[in-house]
Amino acid sequence: MTQDAVEVRFRAGRRGLLGLGLGFATLARPALAQAPWPARPVRMIVAYPAGGSTDIVARLLSERLARLWGQAVVVENRAGAAGTIGADSVAKAAPDGYTLLMAASPEIAIARSTLRNLPYDPVQDFAPINLLAQSPFLLVATPGINVSNLQELIALGRARPGTLNYASFGNGTSNHFVGELFKVATGLDITHVPYRGSGPMMTDLIAGTVQLGFDTVPAGLPHVRAGRLRAIGAAMLRRSSLAPEVPTLDEQGLAGFTGGSWVGLVAPARTPEPVVAKIAADVEKLMAEGFSRELEERGLAPEGLGPTAFRAFIEAEVVKWGDVARRAGIIAS
């Protein structure tokens, strides 16, 4: 065999090996792309300090998802700016399913109405996974104003306009907006007094420094049953299973009045649909296997809405609280 023939055969063989290698690489890519998720630990961001209701729900769920997935689900608290700091970090995270947000209403439903330069879009920048639960509020009053139901409160407010005030967890929080919705619905002239959280707010309510406030049923009920506060009504359409003796504001004449906070799981927008679907299915499975009951035991109303229904819920919430802000004259800062 001539030298030229040997060289031609060598080149042909090398091209064949290269082609075979490229073929293997092509076959390998889909296999790598289809590696089961999750293949490493998942972060669950909570946009509030540890110990609050959103944090508690996140830690309960993370434990169960970790067992189900065989991977750690690490809860990370990134508090500040009414939840928007943590939410922004998730909106800008890689959309691969490894960073999730245990979201609540302030940073998703209300923030657009309170922050002029919100660094993310609450609707477009997140992929909804599951609305886990709602936390309806209880309207409570200090005993000093001597009212025990909605009609007595309305009569007092109309007789003494501008003399009553209501407390909130702070400007732009969920119970601030529920308080403004209450003012719009009743036509009462009541002054907003913001606090730094539920604890200080409750302290001043009990002391009589402020007269009214909305807080969750688990937070307000012990004070009501101890006689330190009076329950005016529940901001829900059916009575709370924790306080069946407290009538709703709806049944006392404030038709359709509801208000509270909610907790739901979201991912960054553009997270692959199969990953979102898997997380949603696994959360639904856990809800059916007892997680709903655990939420209920903590005073939350389980929901379990999947991605499509949760997205519609978020869109409606943004519109609802935006309308409240306009009617109440709340201007984004």
HELIX and SHEET records of a PDB file:
HELIX    1   1 GLN A    3  ALA A   33  1                                  31    
HELIX    2   2 SER A   53  TRP A   69  1                                  17    
HELIX    3   3 ALA A   81  GLY A   83  5                                   3    
HELIX    4   4 THR A   84  ALA A   91  1                                   8    
HELIX    5   5 SER A  105  SER A  105  1                                   1    
HELIX    6   6 PRO A  106  ILE A  110  3                                   5    
HELIX    7   7 ALA A  111  THR A  114  1                                   4    
HELIX    8   8 PRO A  143  ILE A  145  5                                   3    
HELIX    9   9 LEU A  150  ALA A  159  1                                  10    
HELIX   10  10 SER A  174  THR A  186  1                                  13    
HELIX   11  11 SER A  198  ALA A  207  1                                  10    
HELIX   12  12 VAL A  217  ARG A  225  1                                   9    
HELIX   13  13 GLU A  273  LEU A  286  1                                  14    
HELIX   14  14 MET A  287  PHE A  291  3                                   5    
HELIX   15  15 SER A  292  GLU A  297  1                                   6    
HELIX   16  16 PRO A  307  ALA A  328  1                                  22    
SHEET    1   A 8 VAL A  73  ASN A  77  0                                        
SHEET    2   A 8 VAL A  42  VAL A  46  1                                        
SHEET    3   A 8 THR A  99  ALA A 104  1                                        
SHEET    4   A 8 GLY A 260  PRO A 268 -1                                        
SHEET    5   A 8 PHE A 126  ALA A 141 -1                                        
SHEET    6   A 8 LEU A 212  THR A 216 -1                                        
SHEET    7   A 8 LEU A 164  SER A 168  1                                        
SHEET    8   A 8 ILE A 190  PRO A 194  1                                        
SHEET    1   B 6 VAL A  73  ASN A  77  0                                        
SHEET    2   B 6 VAL A  42  VAL A  46  1                                        
SHEET    3   B 6 THR A  99  ALA A 104  1                                        
SHEET    4   B 6 GLY A 260  PRO A 268 -1                                        
SHEET    5   B 6 PHE A 126  ALA A 141 -1                                        
SHEET    6   B 6 ARG A 230  ALA A 234 -1                                        
SHEET    1   C 6 VAL A  73  ASN A  77  0                                        
SHEET    2   C 6 VAL A  42  VAL A  46  1                                        
SHEET    3   C 6 THR A  99  ALA A 104  1                                        
SHEET    4   C 6 GLY A 260  PRO A 268 -1                                        
SHEET    5   C 6 PHE A 126  ALA A 141 -1                                        
SHEET    6   C 6 ALA A 301  LEU A 305 -1                                        
END                                                                             
